[in-house]
């Protein structure tokens, strides 16, 4: 089990606060009274694009599940709780504002944009602990925290890492697609949430959702 009720609650509170802030800027922008410095992507987007982007995002965890079955690592799935769905939905807000909103080089040309998207997606994937783990050895001071990191290049780790990287590229593509005229984050929020809900449903079907917390 990799979830803490206190940590999940904090992530939900942070997502509500940030989401409310973004929504306020979004409403002002849509009303033609945009604030001087709105949160990134606080602009409207065509409904058909949001729907298409969401449908595409749901395909990603399905393909990941197929890949795990082909490689033979499906049984290595981690267990989560029902409460952890709150953290998964919170990530759809927090991660999108930070990565697809701030961590990208805009207005410096197409080359700089693509390069920043690839680098940011790699960092986003590395942030998830699929290729590494952290366990501070007994007797080691907290000041030597780096000694707790170790790499684990397993087939399951590579599959998960690859699909997180793919997801990040996909969410960036939604934001900077020509059809998303104002580079709104709205389709990214909805697509990310839909993808995480799909992951939760797949885990539930496979028996990896265990208990409420």
PAZAPA-4460 file (N, C-alpha, C; in steps of 0.05 Angstrom, whole numbers, plus 32768, in hexadecimal, padded with zeros to 4 digits):
% residues 213
    n_x    n_y    n_z   ca_x   ca_y   ca_z    c_x    c_y    c_z   seq   type   mol
   8011   7FE8   8000   8000   8000   8000   8012   8019   8000     1      X     A
   800D   802B   7FEE   801F   8042   7FEB   8011   805D   7FF0     2      X     A
   7FFD   805C   8002   7FEE   8075   8006   7FEA   807A   8024     3      X     A
   7FEB   8094   802B   7FE7   809D   8046   7FCF   80AF   8047     4      X     A
   7FBC   80AA   8059   7FA4   80BB   805B   7FAB   80D9   805F     5      X     A
   7FBF   80DE   806F   7FC6   80FA   8074   7FD2   8106   805B     6      X     A
   7FE3   80F8   804D   7FEF   8102   8034   7FDA   8106   801E     7      X     A
   7FC7   80F3   801D   7FB2   80F6   8009   7FA1   810E   800F     8      X     A
   7F9A   8113   8028   7F8A   812A   8030   7F98   8144   8029     9      X     A
   7FB2   8145   802E   7FC2   815D   8027   7FC1   8162   8009    10      X     A
   7FC4   814D   7FF9   7FC4   8150   7FDC   7FA9   8159   7FD2    11      X     A
   7F93   814F   7FDE   7F78   8157   7FD6   7F74   8175   7FDD    12      X     A
   7F7C   817D   7FF5   7F7A   8199   7FFD   7F89   81AB   7FEA    13      X     A
   7FA2   81A3   7FE3   7FB2   81B3   7FD1   7FA6   81B5   7FB5    14      X     A
   7F9A   819E   7FAC   7F8D   819E   7F91   7F74   81B0   7F91    15      X     A
   7F65   81AF   7FA6   7F4D   81BF   7FA8   7F54   81DD   7FA8    16      X     A
   7F69   81E4   7FB7   7F71   8200   7FB8   7F7C   8209   7F9D    17      X     A
   7F8E   81F9   7F91   7F99   8201   7F77   7F84   8200   7F61    18      X     A
   7F72   81EC   7F62   7F5D   81EB   7F4E   7F4A   8202   7F50    19      X     A
   7F43   820A   7F68   7F31   8221   7F6C   7F3E   823B   7F61    20      X     A
   7F58   823D   7F66   7F67   8255   7F5D   7F67   8256   7F3E    21      X     A
   7F6D   823E   7F32   7F6D   823C   7F15   7F51   8242   7F0A    22      X     A
   7F3C   8237   7F16   7F21   823A   7F0C   7F18   8257   7F0E    23      X     A
   7F21   8265   7F22   7F1B   8282   7F25   7F27   8291   7F0E    24      X     A
   7F41   828C   7F07   7F4E   8299   7EF1   7F40   8291   7ED7    25      X     A
   7F38   8278   7ED4   7F2B   826F   7EBC   7F11   827E   7EB7    26      X     A
   7F01   8281   7ECC   7EE7   828F   7EC9   7EEB   82AC   7EC2    27      X     A
   7EFF   82B9   7ECE   7F05   82D5   7EC8   7F0E   82D7   7EAB    28      X     A
   7F1F   82C5   7EA2   7F29   82C6   7E87   7F12   82C2   7E73    29      X     A
   7F00   82AE   7E79   7EEA   82A9   7E67   7ED6   82C0   7E66    30      X     A
   7ED5   82D0   7E7C   7EC3   82E7   7E7C   7ED0   82FF   7E70    31      X     A
   7EE9   82FD   7E67   7EF7   8313   7E5A   7F03   8326   7E6E    32      X     A
   7F07   831C   7E87   7F14   832D   7E9C   7F2B   831F   7EA8    33      X     A
   7F3D   8315   7E96   7F54   8305   7E9F   7F65   8314   7EB3    34      X     A
   7F6E   8307   7EC9   7F80   8314   7EDC   7F9B   831A   7ECF    35      X     A
   7FAA   832B   7EDC   7FC4   8333   7ED0   7FD7   831B   7ECD    36      X     A
   7FD6   8309   7EDF   7FE9   82F2   7EDE   7FDA   82D8   7EE6    37      X     A
   7FC9   82CE   7ED3   7FB9   82B6   7ED9   7FCA   829D   7EDB    38      X     A
   7FC0   8289   7EE8   7FCE   826F   7EE9   7FD0   8265   7ECC    39      X     A
   7FE4   8255   7EC6   7FE8   824B   7EAA   7FD0   823B   7EA0    40      X     A
   7FCA   8240   7E87   7FB5   8231   7E7A   7F99   8237   7E84    41      X     A
   7F94   824D   7E92   7F7A   8254   7E9C   7F69   8261   7E86    42      X     A
   7F65   8251   7E71   7F56   825C   7E5A   7F42   8246   7E51    43      X     A
   7F2D   824E   7E43   7F1A   823A   7E39   7F25   8229   7E22    44      X     A
   7F17   8213   7E1E   7F1E   8201   7E08   7F05   81F4   7DFD    45      X     A
   7F05   81ED   7DE4   7EEE   81E1   7DD7   7EE7   81C7   7DE4    46      X     A
   7ECD   81C2   7DE8   7EC4   81AA   7DF5   7ECB   8190   7DE6    47      X     A
   7ECA   8191   7DCB   7ED0   8179   7DBC   7EED   8170   7DC0    48      X     A
   7EFF   8184   7DC3   7F1B   817E   7DC7   7F20   8171   7DE2    49      X     A
   7F11   817B   7DF7   7F14   8170   7E12   7F0A   8153   7E11    50      X     A
   7EF4   814D   7E04   7EE9   8132   7E02   7EFD   8120   7DF4    51      X     A
   7F07   8129   7DDD   7F19   8118   7DCD   7F33   8113   7DDD    52      X     A
   7F3D   8127   7DEB   7F55   8124   7DFB   7F51   8111   7E12    53      X     A
   7F39   8111   7E1E   7F33   80FF   7E34   7F32   80E2   7E2A    54      X     A
   7F25   80DE   7E14   7F23   80C3   7E09   7F3F   80B7   7E03    55      X     A
   7F50   80C8   7DF8   7F6B   80BF   7DF2   7F7B   80B8   7E0B    56      X     A
   7F76   80C7   7E20   7F85   80C3   7E3A   7F7D   80A8   7E46    57      X     A
   7F63   80A0   7E43   7F5A   8087   7E4E   7F67   806F   7E41    58      X     A
   7F6F   8072   7E28   7F7C   805C   7E19   7F97   8056   7E25    59      X     A
   7FA5   806A   7E30   7FC0   8065   7E3A   7FC2   8050   7E50    60      X     A
   7FB2   8051   7E66   7FB4   803C   7E7A   7FAB   8020   7E6F    61      X     A
   7F9A   8020   7E5B   7F92   8007   7E4F   7FA9   7FFA   7E41    62      X     A
   7FB8   800B   7E32   7FD0   8001   7E24   7FE6   7FF8   7E38    63      X     A
   7FE8   8007   7E4E   7FFB   8000   7E63   7FF5   7FE5   7E6F    64      X     A
   7FDB   7FE0   7E73   7FD2   7FC6   7E7E   7FD9   7FB0   7E6B    65      X     A
   7FD4   7FB4   7E51   7FDB   7FA0   7E3D   7FF9   7F9B   7E3D    66      X     A
   8009   7FB0   7E3F   8026   7FAD   7E3F   8030   7F9D   7E57    67      X     A
   8023   7FA2   7E6E   802B   7F93   7E86   8024   7F76   7E83    68      X     A
   800E   7F70   7E76   8006   7F54   7E72   801A   7F46   7E5F    69      X     A
   8022   7F55   7E4A   8034   7F4A   7E36   804F   7F44   7E43    70      X     A
   8059   7F58   7E52   8073   7F55   7E5F   8072   7F41   7E76    71      X     A
   805A   7F3D   7E81   8057   7F2A   7E97   805C   7F36   7EB3    72      X     A
   8056   7F4F   7EB6   805B   7F5D   7ECF   8041   7F68   7EDC    73      X     A
   802A   7F5F   7ED1   8011   7F6A   7EDC   800E   7F64   7EF9    74      X     A
   8018   7F4D   7F02   8015   7F46   7F1F   8026   7F57   7F31    75      X     A
   8037   7F68   7F26   8048   7F79   7F36   803B   7F94   7F3C    76      X     A
   8022   7F97   7F34   8014   7FB0   7F3A   8014   7FB6   7F58    77      X     A
   8016   7FCF   7F5F   8015   7FD7   7F7B   7FF8   7FD9   7F84    78      X     A
   7FF3   7FD4   7F9D   7FD8   7FD6   7FA8   7FD3   7FF3   7FB1    79      X     A
   7FBB   7FFC   7FAE   7FB3   8017   7FB7   7F99   8014   7FC6    80      X     A
   7F91   8029   7FD4   7F78   8029   7FE2   7F63   8039   7FD3    81      X     A
   7F4A   8037   7FDB   7F35   8047   7FCE   7F3B   8065   7FD3    82      X     A
   7F45   806B   7FEB   7F4B   8087   7FF2   7F60   8093   7FDF    83      X     A
   7F71   8082   7FD4   7F87   808C   7FC3   7F7C   8098   7FAA    84      X     A
   7F63   8093   7FA3   7F58   80A0   7F8B   7F58   80BE   7F8E    85      X     A
   7F56   80C7   7FA7   7F57   80E4   7FAC   7F71   80F0   7FA4    86      X     A
   7F87   80E1   7FAA   7FA2   80EB   7FA2   7FA5   80EA   7F84    87      X     A
   7F99   80D6   7F77   7F9C   80D4   7F5A   7F8D   80EB   7F4C    88      X     A
   7F76   80F2   7F57   7F67   8109   7F4B   7F75   8123   7F51    89      X     A
   7F81   8125   7F69   7F90   813D   7F70   7FA7   8142   7F5D    90      X     A
   7FB4   812C   7F56   7FCB   812E   7F44   7FC3   8139   7F29    91      X     A
   7FAA   8134   7F21   7FA1   813E   7F07   7FA1   815D   7F06    92      X     A
   7F9F   8169   7F1D   7F9F   8186   7F1F   7FBB   8191   7F24    93      X     A
   7FC7   8187   7F3A   7FE1   8191   7F42   7FF7   818C   7F2D    94      X     A
   7FF9   8174   7F23   800E   816D   7F10   800A   817D   7EF6    95      X     A
   7FF1   8180   7EEE   7FED   818F   7ED4   7FF4   81AC   7ED6    96      X     A
   7FED   81B9   7EEC   7FF5   81D5   7EEF   8013   81D8   7EF0    97      X     A
   8020   81C6   7EFF   803E   81C8   7F02   804C   81C1   7EE8    98      X     A
   8046   81A9   7EDE   8056   81A0   7EC6   804C   81AB   7EAC    99      X     A
   8032   81A5   7EA5   8028   81AF   7E8C   8024   81CD   7E8C   100      X     A
   8023   81D9   7EA4   801F   81F6   7EA6   8038   8206   7EA7   101      X     A
   8049   8200   7EBC   8061   8210   7EC0   807B   8204   7EB4   102      X     A
   807E   81EA   7EB6   8097   81DE   7EAE   8097   81D8   7E90   103      X     A
   809A   81ED   7E80   809B   81EB   7E63   80A5   8205   7E59   104      X     A
   80B5   8204   7E44   80C0   821D   7E37   80AE   8225   7E21   105      X     A
   80A0   823B   7E24   808E   8246   7E10   8099   825F   7E02   106      X     A
   808F   8264   7DEB   8096   827D   7DDD   80B4   827F   7DD7   107      X     A
   80C1   8269   7DD4   80DE   8269   7DCD   80E2   8258   7DB4   108      X     A
   80CD   8252   7DA6   80CF   8242   7D8E   80C7   8226   7D92   109      X     A
   80C0   8218   7D7C   80B6   81FC   7D7D   80CB   81E9   7D89   110      X     A
   80E4   81ED   7D81   80F9   81DC   7D8B   80FC   81DC   7DA9   111      X     A
   80FC   81F4   7DB4   80FF   81F8   7DD1   80E7   81EC   7DDF   112      X     A
   80CF   81EF   7DD3   80B7   81E4   7DDF   80B8   81C6   7DE1   113      X     A
   80BF   81B9   7DCA   80C0   819C   7DC9   80D6   8191   7DDC   114      X     A
   80ED   819E   7DDC   8103   8195   7DEE   80FA   8197   7E0B   115      X     A
   80ED   81AD   7E13   80E5   81B0   7E2E   80D0   819C   7E36   116      X     A
   80BE   8195   7E23   80AA   8181   7E28   80B6   8166   7E2D   117      X     A
   80CA   815E   7E1D   80D7   8144   7E21   80E6   8143   7E3B   118      X     A
   80F5   8158   7E42   8104   8159   7E5B   80F1   8158   7E73   119      X     A
   80DC   8169   7E71   80C9   816A   7E88   80BA   8150   7E8B   120      X     A
   80B4   8143   7E75   80A6   8129   7E77   80B9   8114   7E83   121      X     A
   80D2   8115   7E7D   80E5   8102   7E89   80E7   8107   7EA7   122      X     A
   80E8   8120   7EAF   80E9   8127   7ECC   80CF   811E   7EDA   123      X     A
   80B9   8123   7ECC   809F   811B   7ED6   809E   80FD   7EDB   124      X     A
   80A8   80EE   7EC8   80A8   80D0   7ECB   80BB   80C7   7EE1   125      X     A
   80D2   80D5   7EE3   80E6   80CE   7EF7   80DC   80D4   7F13   126      X     A
   80CA   80E7   7F15   80BE   80EF   7F2F   80AE   80D7   7F3A   127      X     A
   80A3   80C6   7F29   8095   80AF   7F33   80AA   8098   7F38   128      X     A
   80A7   808B   7F4E   80BB   8078   7F57   80B8   805C   7F4B   129      X     A
   80BB   805B   7F30   80BA   8042   7F22   80D5   8036   7F1D   130      X     A
   80E9   8048   7F1A   8104   803E   7F14   8117   8042   7F2C   131      X     A
   810C   804A   7F42   811C   804F   7F5A   810B   804A   7F73   132      X     A
   8118   8047   7F89   810A   8045   7FA3   811A   8053   7FB8   133      X     A
   810D   805B   7FCD   811A   8069   7FE3   8116   805B   7FFD   134      X     A
   812C   8053   800A   812B   8046   8024   8145   804D   8032   135      X     A
   8143   805F   8046   815B   8067   8054   8165   8050   8065   136      X     A
   817E   8047   8061   8189   8031   8070   8189   8036   808E   137      X     A
   8186   8021   809D   8185   8024   80BB   81A0   802F   80C5   138      X     A
   819E   8043   80D6   81B6   804E   80E2   81C2   8065   80D2   139      X     A
   81B7   806B   80BB   81C1   8081   80AA   81B2   809A   80B1   140      X     A
   81C1   80B0   80B5   81B5   80CA   80BC   81A3   80D5   80A6   141      X     A
   818E   80E3   80AE   817B   80EF   809A   818A   8103   8089   142      X     A
   81A0   810E   8093   81AF   8121   8083   81BC   8114   806B   143      X     A
   81BF   80FA   806C   81CA   80EB   8055   81B3   80DE   8046   144      X     A
   819E   80ED   8041   8186   80E2   8034   818C   80D5   8019   145      X     A
   81A0   80DF   800B   81A5   80D4   7FF0   81AD   80B7   7FF0   146      X     A
   81B6   80AD   8008   81BE   8091   800A   81A6   807E   800A   147      X     A
   818E   808A   800B   8177   8079   800C   816C   8073   7FF0   148      X     A
   8177   8080   7FDB   816E   807B   7FC0   817C   8063   7FB3   149      X     A
   816D   8054   7FA5   8179   803E   7F96   8168   803A   7F7C   150      X     A
   8175   8031   7F67   8167   802D   7F4D   815D   8011   7F4B   151      X     A
   8147   800D   7F3D   813B   7FF3   7F38   8131   7FF1   7F1C   152      X     A
   8142   7FEA   7F09   813B   7FE9   7EED   812E   7FCE   7EE6   153      X     A
   8115   7FCB   7EEF   8106   7FB3   7EEA   80F4   7FB6   7ED2   154      X     A
   80EB   7FA0   7EC6   80D8   7FA2   7EAF   80BF   7FB1   7EB6   155      X     A
   80B4   7FAC   7ECE   809C   7FBA   7ED7   80A1   7FD8   7EDA   156      X     A
   80B9   7FDF   7EE5   80C0   7FFB   7EE8   80C2   8009   7ECD   157      X     A
   80CE   7FFC   7EB9   80D1   8008   7E9F   80B6   800C   7E91   158      X     A
   80A5   7FF8   7E94   808A   7FFB   7E88   807B   8013   7E94   159      X     A
   807B   8015   7EAF   806D   802A   7EBC   8079   8045   7EB5   160      X     A
   8094   8046   7EB6   80A2   805F   7EB0   809C   8068   7E93   161      X     A
   809C   8056   7E81   8097   805C   7E64   807B   8068   7E60   162      X     A
   8067   805C   7E6E   804C   8066   7E6A   8046   8080   7E79   163      X     A
   8054   8085   7E8F   8052   809F   7E9C   805E   80B4   7E89   164      X     A
   8075   80AE   7E7D   8081   80C0   7E6A   806F   80C5   7E52   165      X     A
   8062   80B0   7E48   804F   80B3   7E32   8038   80C4   7E3A   166      X     A
   802E   80C0   7E52   8017   80D0   7E5C   801E   80EE   7E5D   167      X     A
   8036   80F3   7E67   803F   810F   7E69   8041   811C   7E4D   168      X     A
   804C   810E   7E3A   804D   8119   7E1F   8031   811E   7E14   169      X     A
   801F   810C   7E1A   8004   810E   7E11   7FF6   8127   7E1C   170      X     A
   7FFA   812C   7E36   7FEE   8143   7E43   7FFA   815D   7E38   171      X     A
   8014   815D   7E33   8020   8175   7E27   8015   8179   7E0B   172      X     A
   8011   8163   7DFC   8006   8165   7DE1   7FEA   8171   7DE2   173      X     A
   7FDA   816A   7DF6   7FBF   8176   7DF9   7FC1   8194   7DFD   174      X     A
   7FD4   819C   7E0D   7FD5   81B9   7E13   7FDF   81C9   7DFB   175      X     A
   7FF2   81BE   7DEC   7FFE   81CE   7DD6   7FF4   81C5   7DBB   176      X     A
   7FDF   81B6   7DBA   7FD3   81AE   7DA0   7FC7   81C7   7D92   177      X     A
   7FC9   81C9   7D78   7FBE   81E0   7D6A   7FA0   81E5   7D6F   178      X     A
   7F92   81CF   7D74   7F75   81D2   7D79   7F6F   81DE   7D95   179      X     A
   7F83   81DC   7DA6   7F80   81E9   7DC1   7F8B   8206   7DBE   180      X     A
   7F7B   8217   7DB2   7F85   8231   7DA9   7F91   8242   7DBF   181      X     A
   7F85   8241   7DD7   7F8F   8252   7DED   7FA2   8243   7E00   182      X     A
   7FA9   822A   7DF8   7FBC   821A   7E08   7FB0   8216   7E25   183      X     A
   7F97   8210   7E25   7F89   820B   7E3F   7F93   81F2   7E4C   184      X     A
   7F92   81F2   7E67   7F99   81DA   7E76   7F80   81C9   7E7B   185      X     A
   7F69   81D4   7E74   7F50   81C6   7E79   7F50   81A9   7E6F   186      X     A
   7F57   81A4   7E55   7F58   8189   7E4B   7F6C   8177   7E59   187      X     A
   7F82   8183   7E63   7F96   8174   7E72   7F8B   816B   7E8C   188      X     A
   7F7D   817C   7E9B   7F71   8175   7EB4   7F5E   815D   7EB1   189      X     A
   7F4C   8160   7E9D   7F37   814B   7E9A   7F43   8131   7E90   190      X     A
   7F56   8133   7E7D   7F63   811A   7E72   7F73   810C   7E88   191      X     A
   7F82   811B   7E98   7F92   810F   7EAD   7F80   8102   7EC2   192      X     A
   7F6A   810F   7EC9   7F58   8103   7EDD   7F4B   80EA   7ED2   193      X     A
   7F44   80EB   7EB8   7F37   80D3   7EAC   7F4B   80BC   7EAA   194      X     A
   7F64   80C2   7EA4   7F79   80AD   7EA3   7F7C   80A0   7EBE   195      X     A
   7F7E   80B1   7ED3   7F82   80A6   7EEE   7F6A   8096   7EF8   196      X     A
   7F52   809F   7EF0   7F3A   808F   7EF7   7F3B   8074   7EE9   197      X     A
   7F44   8074   7ED0   7F46   805B   7EC1   7F5A   8048   7ECF   198      X     A
   7F70   8054   7ED8   7F84   8043   7EE6   7F78   8037   7EFF   199      X     A
   7F69   8047   7F0E   7F5C   803E   7F27   7F49   8027   7F20   200      X     A
   7F39   802A   7F0B   7F26   8015   7F03   7F34   7FFB   7EFC   201      X     A
   7F4A   7FFE   7EED   7F59   7FE6   7EE4   7F65   7FD9   7EFD   202      X     A
   7F70   7FE8   7F0F   7F7B   7FDC   7F28   7F66   7FCE   7F38   203      X     A
   7F4E   7FDB   7F39   7F38   7FCF   7F48   7F30   7FB4   7F3B   204      X     A
   7F2F   7FB4   7F20   7F27   7F9B   7F12   7F3C   7F85   7F16   205      X     A
   7F56   7F8D   7F19   7F6B   7F7A   7F1D   7F6F   7F72   7F3A   206      X     A
   7F5F   7F7E   7F4C   7F62   7F77   7F69   7F77   7F86   7F77   207      X     A
   7F80   7F9D   7F6D   7F95   7FAC   7F7A   7F8C   7FC5   7F89   208      X     A
   7F71   7FC7   7F8C   7F66   7FDC   7F9D   7F5E   7FCE   7FB7   209      X     A
   7F6C   7FD3   7FCD   7F69   7FC4   7FE5   7F61   7FD7   7FFC   210      X     A
   7F48   7FD5   8006   7F3F   7FE4   801D   7F3A   8001   8017   211      X     A
   7F31   800F   802B   7F2B   802C   8028   7F43   803D   802B   212      X     A
   7F57   8035   803C   7F6F   8045   803F   7F86   8033   8049   213      X     A
***
